[in-house]
Amino acid sequence: MKKQLRGGRINRINPLIQQIISNEFLRNSDSIINKSTITHVATSPDMKRSTIYVSNIENNKGQLINALEKNRSKIQRELAKQLTTKYVPRIQFEIDGTFEHVDKINKIINTVNE
């Protein structure tokens, strides 16, 4: 997950994309998607692609990816309706593994402290 260091347009578009897709997650009838959170959005400088990093309370990556891919076109259409830019980026979803890394580090620290 590479953080955007460039200023300007991309840094204004990413939070807007995150808000639109988060609202779609809440409206979705799939319970797996309802329990998911968008942790980060990375849009390419040419506005053609946008990677949405998703985290979930439950550790069911396979089900989450399947549900996101099944609903991707619906979410993409809603993004196209609400985003007022020349290009609407094609979204792709990835699972954010940050929390898993934090848990792994905490377990290592706990074993060292014991």
N, C-alpha and C positions, 0 to 999 in steps of 0.2 A: 504494500500500500504506500504509494509515493505521494507525499503531500505537495499540493500545488504551491510553488513559491512565486509564481508570476502574479503580477497584480492585474487589476482591471476586470475585464469582462468575465473570464472564467470564474474568478472568485465571487462574482455576483450571481452567476448562473448556477453554480453548484448548490448553494443553499436553497435556491428556488426549486431546482429539480428534487432535492431531498424533501422539501415540504410537500410538493405535489405527490410524489410517490408514497410518502408516509401517510398522507390522507387516503390514498388508494388502498394501502395496506389495512387501514382501519375500516374502510367500507367493504372490504373483501369478505366473502362468506366462508372462506377457508380458514379454519381455526389456527392452522400452522402459520399462515401469513399474518393473521391478527396478532399473534404473540411475537412477531419479529420486529426488529428495530434496524433502521438504517444507520450505520455508524459513520460512513464516509461516502462521498461521491467524488469521483475523479473523471473529469471531462477532458477530452483531447483538445488541443488548442484550435483545431479546425472545426470543432463542434460536431463532428461526425459520429463519435462514439462516447458513451458515458458508462463507466463501470460503477455499479452500485454495490457497496460492501454491506452485507446483511448479517446481523447477529440474531440469535434466538435464545430464549430462556432454556428451552429443552435442547438436549444434545441429539437431535435427529436430523443430521445434515442431509441424508439421502432424501428424506421426505420433503424437507424444506426446498432443496434444489428442484425436485420434481414439481412441487406446487408453484414455485416461482416461474419455472419454464412454461408450465401450463397456462399461467396467467400473464405471461410477459406481453403478449400482443394486446391484451385488454389494457394493461398498464401503459404500454407504449401509445395507444390511441388517446388515452386520457392526458398523457403528457403532451401530445401533439395539440390537443384542444386548448390546453391552458398555457402552454409556453408560447410566447409571442416573439420568436426569433426566426430568422431566415431559415436556418437549419434546425431540425429537431434531432438531437443525437439518438442513435440507436443504442438502446440500453442492453446491458448484459449484467447478470448478477454473479457475485462471488461471495462465498462465506468468509466472514471476518474471523480469523483465528486468534485475535488478540487475547480474548478472555481465556482461551485454552492455554496460551503461552503463560499468562499470568498465573493460572492454577498450577502449571508445571513448575514454574519458578518458586511459588509458595511451598509446594511439596518438597522441593529440593532444600529450601531454606529450613523448613521444619525438620527434615531428617538430619541436617547439619547441626542444628541447635540441640537435638536430642543426643 
